[in-house]
């Protein structure tokens, strides 16, 4: 996912981002402001997950949004995959 795609996803679907990474606070989301590098840094520090896994999960959230799938969460991937 590139910066522009993330910014659009973040701006239009902030609540889906929060559902997928519910340890993020409102303050965290405000600080991220749609910036992919800030998002990756914050999520990896909270969840202790590599960026590659976070990006896969982010792609899953985007796919759910694009396909109109209403899910309470994005499935968290096994880091060993």
N, C-alpha and C positions, 0 to 999 in steps of 0.2 A: 504494500500500500504506500502510495506517495503522500507528500505533505498536503497537497490540494484535496485529494480524495478524503484524507482523514479530517481536514478542516470542515469540509462539507458534511461528512457523516457526524462529526461532533456537534456542529451548529444545528443540524436538523434533527438529531437523535440523541441528544445528551442523556436522556432518561434510559435509553438502551445501553449506552456506555456504562452508566451507573449500575444497571441490572447485572451486567456481565462482570463488573469489577466493583462490587458493593462495599469494599473496604475503603474506596475513595470517598473522601468527604466533599461537601459542597465547596469548601475552601480549596481543596485539591483541584476540583474541576474548574473553579474560577482561575486558579493559577495556571492550569494547563492551557486554557483559552484556545483550544483547537490546534495546538502545536504538537505535532507527532513526536518530536524528540523529547519534549517535556513529559508527554504522556508515557512514553516508554521508560523514561528515567523514573518517574513516580511509581508506575505500576511494578516495575522490576524491583524497586526498593521495598515496596510493601509486600508483594507476593513472592519475592525471591525466585522469580521466573525469568528465564532468558528471553531476550527480545524476539528471537525467532518464534518462540511459542506464543508470546503476546500477539505478534503479528498474525499468526494463524488463527488465534481466537478472534482477533479484530476482523479478519476476513470472514469468519463465520457469522459474526454479528452483522456485517454489511450484507452478506448473502441473505440472512433472515429478513433484514429490512427490505432489500431489493425484491424479495419474493413475497413480501407481505406476511411472513410468518410471525405470528405473535407468540413470543416465548418469554417466560419470566427471567430467563438467563441464557447466556451462550454456553454451550458445553465446554468445560475446561479440558484442554487436551493434556494427555499424559506427556510430560517432558521427555520421556524416553522414545517417543514416536519420531 
